[in-house]
Amino acid sequence: MPRQSRDSAEPAVLDLAAYFERIGYGSADGASQAGYPAPTLETLRAIHRDHTRTIAFENLSSFFHQPVSLGLGDLQQKLIRDQRGGYCFEQNLLLRSVLAALGFQVTNLAARVRWNLPESTITPRSHMLLKVDIDDVPYIADVGFGGLTVPEPLALVPEVSQPTTHEFYRLTLVGQTYCLEAQLNQLWKPLYCFDLQEQQRCDYEVSNWHVSTHPQSLFVNALIAARPGDGCRYSLLNNQLTTRYLDGRSEKRLLTTATDLHDALSDRFGLRVPATLDLQQALERFATS
C-alpha cells in the first residue's frame, strides 16, 4: 500500500489510482496494475514526463476571478476529476503529494522568476518547485513553469548541460543560489533562481493568494496555457495560439471566436472547459486591453 502524505495539513485522501489514470501512467511505464511503483529515478522520470504531457499549465480560474484552492481535495477535483490544469502551486503540490505517498524524500522549494526580466529586477519568491532525493542524490522536479516547463527531472548539479526531450537545461550556482537556464537558439536564458531553504505550506498560500487575486498580477489580467507536445510546445497568450517546434519553426494563430478558443483549450491543452466560463467575454477583454 502507498504511504499517506506526511503533510499534516492535507486531511484529504490521495487517490493515486485516479492520478495515474489521469496522466496515463501504467503498463507503458512498467507500473504494476496490482501495486504502485518504487521510489526510483526511473519512476520519477516517468511520472514527471507523463504529468507534464497531460496536465496543462493554465490560469483559467484566476483570469475569470475564481478562487484557487491549494487543498489536496480541491487539487484532485480540479486537476484529476475535472480534467483541468493549473499553475505551479497547484501542479507541484499535487505532484509532491504523489511522490511523498510513493515514499520519495521531497523538499518544498521556492524560486524568484527571472524569465524575460532585466538582470537588475528583483522578484518575489512566487514560484514553487521540488527537490527530490533518491539514494542521497538530489534532483529538481518542476511540472509547473508554463511555456518552458522542464519535461523531466534535472540533477541538482551546477554547470552541466542536461538534455531533455525538448530543450537543454543547466543550473548555475553563485554562493547559495542556483539559477535554472534553458538553451534557446543557442543562447542560455535564465528561468528562475532558488536556494535550498525548505518552504512551508503557509509560504505558498500567501504567494498563491497574491498571484491569483492581485489586480496587477499577470494571472489575473491575461489568459495563459501551455503544454509540451511531441516534438513541439503549445502555448496560449490571451487569444494567440503558438506552436513552437524543436527545429526552431513556429506557427501562430489568432483565435477570433469563442468556439475557436474553446477548441484550442480542449484539443491543444487537453482541458475540459467549464460551461460556466464566458469565453466570448474573454475575447472582448482581449480586444480592449
C-alpha positions as CSV (number, residue, x, y, z in Angstrom):
1,M,0.0,0.0,0.0
2,P,1.3,3.5,-0.7
3,R,2.2,5.7,2.2
4,Q,0.0,8.6,3.1
5,S,1.4,12.1,2.6
6,R,3.4,13.3,5.6
7,D,1.9,16.8,5.3
8,S,-0.4,17.1,8.3
9,A,-2.3,20.0,6.5
10,E,-3.6,17.5,3.9
11,P,-6.6,15.8,5.5
12,A,-7.9,14.6,2.2
13,V,-7.1,11.1,1.0
14,L,-4.9,10.9,-2.1
15,D,-6.3,8.8,-4.9
16,L,-3.2,7.5,-6.5
17,A,-5.0,5.3,-9.0
18,A,-7.1,8.2,-10.3
19,Y,-3.9,10.3,-10.6
20,F,-2.1,7.6,-12.6
21,E,-5.1,7.1,-14.8
22,R,-5.3,10.9,-15.4
23,I,-1.7,11.2,-16.6
24,G,-1.7,7.9,-18.5
25,Y,0.9,6.3,-16.2
26,G,0.6,2.5,-16.2
27,S,1.6,-0.5,-18.3
28,A,3.5,1.6,-20.8
29,D,5.7,2.8,-17.9
30,G,6.1,-0.6,-16.3
31,A,3.8,0.1,-13.4
32,S,2.1,-2.9,-11.8
33,Q,-1.7,-2.9,-12.0
34,A,-1.7,-4.6,-8.6
35,G,0.5,-2.1,-6.8
36,Y,2.5,1.1,-7.0
37,P,6.0,1.8,-8.3
38,A,9.0,2.0,-6.1
39,P,10.6,5.5,-5.4
40,T,13.3,5.2,-8.0
41,L,14.7,7.7,-10.5
42,E,13.0,5.7,-13.3
43,T,9.7,6.2,-11.6
44,L,10.3,9.9,-11.0
45,R,11.2,10.4,-14.7
46,A,8.1,8.6,-15.9
47,I,5.7,10.4,-13.6
48,H,7.3,13.8,-14.4
49,R,7.1,13.1,-18.1
50,D,3.5,11.9,-18.2
51,H,2.3,14.7,-15.9
52,T,3.7,17.5,-18.0
53,R,2.4,16.0,-21.2
54,T,-1.1,15.5,-19.8
55,I,-1.9,18.2,-17.2
56,A,-1.5,21.6,-18.9
57,F,-0.3,24.8,-17.3
58,E,-3.3,27.2,-17.2
59,N,-4.8,30.0,-15.2
60,L,-8.5,30.0,-16.2
61,S,-9.6,30.3,-12.6
62,S,-7.7,33.4,-11.7
63,F,-8.4,35.0,-15.0
64,F,-12.1,34.5,-14.5
65,H,-11.8,35.7,-10.9
66,Q,-12.5,32.3,-9.3
67,P,-10.7,31.2,-6.1
68,V,-7.6,29.0,-6.4
69,S,-7.5,26.5,-3.6
70,L,-4.4,24.6,-2.7
71,G,-6.1,21.9,-0.5
72,L,-5.4,18.4,-1.7
73,G,-9.1,17.5,-2.1
74,D,-9.6,20.6,-4.3
75,L,-6.5,19.9,-6.3
76,Q,-7.6,16.4,-7.0
77,Q,-11.1,17.5,-8.0
78,K,-9.8,20.2,-10.4
79,L,-6.7,18.6,-11.9
80,I,-7.8,15.0,-11.9
81,R,-11.5,14.6,-11.9
82,D,-12.5,17.8,-13.7
83,Q,-9.6,17.4,-16.2
84,R,-8.3,20.9,-15.7
85,G,-4.8,22.2,-15.3
86,G,-3.2,24.8,-13.0
87,Y,-0.1,26.8,-12.3
88,C,3.0,26.0,-10.2
89,F,1.5,25.8,-6.7
90,E,-1.4,23.6,-7.9
91,Q,0.7,21.4,-10.1
92,N,3.7,20.9,-7.8
93,L,1.7,20.5,-4.6
94,L,-0.3,17.7,-6.3
95,L,3.0,16.1,-7.6
96,R,4.5,16.5,-4.1
97,S,1.6,14.6,-2.5
98,V,2.0,11.8,-5.1
99,L,5.8,11.5,-4.6
100,A,5.6,11.5,-0.8
101,A,2.9,8.8,-0.9
102,L,5.2,6.7,-3.0
103,G,8.0,7.0,-0.5
104,F,10.2,9.7,-2.2
105,Q,12.0,12.2,0.0
106,V,10.7,15.5,-1.1
107,T,11.6,19.1,0.0
108,N,9.4,22.1,-0.9
109,L,11.4,25.0,-2.5
110,A,10.6,28.5,-3.8
111,A,12.1,30.5,-6.6
112,R,12.3,34.0,-8.0
113,V,11.3,34.2,-11.6
114,R,13.9,35.6,-14.0
115,W,12.3,34.9,-17.4
116,N,12.3,37.9,-19.7
117,L,13.3,40.3,-17.0
118,P,16.2,42.7,-16.7
119,E,19.1,41.3,-14.6
120,S,18.6,44.1,-12.0
121,T,14.9,43.2,-11.4
122,I,14.3,41.5,-8.0
123,T,11.1,39.4,-7.9
124,P,9.3,37.7,-5.0
125,R,9.6,34.0,-4.4
126,S,6.4,33.4,-6.4
127,H,7.3,30.0,-8.0
128,M,7.2,26.6,-6.4
129,L,9.5,23.7,-7.3
130,L,10.6,20.4,-5.5
131,K,13.8,18.8,-4.5
132,V,13.7,15.1,-4.6
133,D,16.5,13.0,-3.1
134,I,17.0,9.5,-4.4
135,D,19.7,7.4,-2.8
136,D,21.2,10.6,-1.4
137,V,21.3,12.2,-4.9
138,P,19.3,15.4,-5.3
139,Y,17.1,16.2,-8.3
140,I,14.9,19.1,-9.2
141,A,11.3,18.3,-10.1
142,D,9.0,21.0,-11.5
143,V,5.9,20.4,-13.6
144,G,4.5,24.0,-13.5
145,F,6.6,26.6,-15.2
146,G,4.4,27.4,-18.2
147,G,5.8,27.5,-21.7
148,L,9.2,26.2,-20.6
149,T,8.2,23.7,-18.0
150,V,11.0,21.1,-17.7
151,P,9.7,17.9,-19.2
152,E,11.7,15.7,-16.9
153,P,13.6,16.0,-13.6
154,L,17.1,17.5,-13.5
155,A,20.1,16.5,-11.5
156,L,21.0,19.2,-9.0
157,V,24.4,19.6,-10.4
158,P,25.7,23.1,-11.5
159,E,27.4,23.9,-14.8
160,V,26.3,20.8,-16.6
161,S,24.2,20.9,-19.8
162,Q,21.4,18.4,-19.3
163,P,19.4,17.2,-22.3
164,T,15.7,16.5,-22.1
165,T,13.0,15.5,-24.7
166,H,12.8,19.2,-25.5
167,E,15.4,21.8,-24.7
168,F,18.7,21.6,-22.9
169,Y,18.8,22.9,-19.4
170,R,21.5,23.8,-16.9
171,L,21.9,25.0,-13.4
172,T,24.4,27.7,-12.4
173,L,25.5,28.3,-8.8
174,V,26.6,31.6,-7.2
175,G,27.0,31.4,-3.5
176,Q,24.0,29.5,-2.2
177,T,21.8,30.5,-5.1
178,Y,21.0,28.2,-8.1
179,C,19.7,29.6,-11.4
180,L,17.9,27.4,-13.9
181,E,18.5,28.2,-17.5
182,A,17.2,26.9,-20.8
183,Q,19.1,26.9,-24.1
184,L,17.1,28.6,-26.8
185,N,18.5,29.5,-30.2
186,Q,22.0,28.6,-28.9
187,L,21.6,31.1,-26.0
188,W,21.2,30.3,-22.3
189,K,18.1,32.1,-20.9
190,P,17.5,32.3,-17.2
191,L,14.1,31.0,-16.0
192,Y,14.3,31.3,-12.2
193,C,16.7,31.4,-9.2
194,F,16.3,29.5,-5.9
195,D,18.1,28.2,-2.9
196,L,17.6,25.1,-0.8
197,Q,15.7,26.6,2.1
198,E,12.7,24.4,2.8
199,Q,9.3,26.1,2.3
200,Q,6.2,25.5,4.3
201,R,2.6,25.3,3.1
202,C,1.8,28.7,4.5
203,D,4.5,30.3,2.4
204,Y,2.8,29.0,-0.8
205,E,-0.7,30.1,0.5
206,V,0.5,33.7,0.7
207,S,2.1,33.7,-2.7
208,N,-0.8,31.9,-4.3
209,W,-3.3,34.5,-2.9
210,H,-1.2,37.3,-4.4
211,V,-0.7,35.9,-7.9
212,S,-4.3,34.8,-8.2
213,T,-6.0,37.9,-6.9
214,H,-3.7,41.0,-7.1
215,P,-5.1,43.5,-9.7
216,Q,-1.7,43.8,-11.4
217,S,-1.0,40.1,-11.5
218,L,-0.3,38.6,-14.9
219,F,-2.5,35.6,-14.0
220,V,-5.5,38.0,-13.3
221,N,-5.0,40.1,-16.5
222,A,-4.0,37.5,-19.2
223,L,-5.2,34.1,-20.2
224,I,-2.3,31.7,-20.3
225,A,-2.0,28.0,-21.2
226,A,1.0,25.8,-22.1
227,R,1.8,22.2,-22.7
228,P,4.7,20.3,-24.2
229,G,3.7,18.1,-27.1
230,D,5.6,15.5,-29.2
231,G,8.3,17.5,-30.9
232,C,6.8,20.8,-30.0
233,R,5.3,23.1,-27.4
234,Y,1.9,24.6,-27.4
235,S,1.3,28.0,-25.7
236,L,-1.7,30.4,-25.5
237,L,-1.5,34.0,-24.5
238,N,-5.0,35.5,-24.5
239,N,-6.3,34.6,-28.0
240,Q,-2.9,33.9,-29.7
241,L,-2.1,30.2,-30.1
242,T,1.5,29.4,-30.8
243,T,3.1,26.1,-31.7
244,R,6.9,26.1,-31.4
245,Y,8.7,23.1,-32.9
246,L,12.0,21.8,-31.7
247,D,13.7,22.6,-35.0
248,G,13.0,26.3,-34.5
249,R,9.9,26.7,-36.6
250,S,6.8,28.3,-35.0
251,E,3.2,28.8,-36.1
252,K,0.9,31.4,-34.7
253,R,-2.9,31.6,-35.0
254,L,-5.3,34.2,-33.7
255,L,-8.4,32.8,-32.2
256,T,-11.3,35.1,-33.1
257,T,-14.4,33.2,-31.8
258,A,-15.4,31.6,-28.6
259,T,-15.6,28.3,-30.4
260,D,-12.0,28.6,-31.6
261,L,-10.8,29.4,-28.1
262,H,-12.8,26.6,-26.6
263,D,-11.5,24.1,-29.2
264,A,-7.9,25.2,-28.6
265,L,-8.1,24.8,-24.9
266,S,-9.7,21.4,-25.4
267,D,-7.6,20.0,-28.3
268,R,-4.2,21.5,-27.7
269,F,-4.1,21.6,-24.0
270,G,-6.4,18.7,-23.1
271,L,-8.7,20.8,-20.8
272,R,-12.3,20.2,-20.0
273,V,-13.5,23.8,-20.2
274,P,-16.3,24.5,-17.7
275,A,-19.5,25.7,-19.4
276,T,-19.8,28.4,-16.8
277,L,-16.8,30.3,-18.3
278,D,-17.8,33.0,-20.7
279,L,-15.2,32.7,-23.4
280,Q,-16.9,35.4,-25.5
281,Q,-16.5,37.8,-22.7
282,A,-12.8,36.9,-22.5
283,L,-12.3,37.7,-26.2
284,E,-13.9,41.1,-25.6
285,R,-11.5,41.7,-22.7
286,F,-8.6,40.9,-25.0
287,A,-9.8,43.3,-27.7
288,T,-10.0,46.2,-25.2
289,S,-6.8,45.5,-23.3
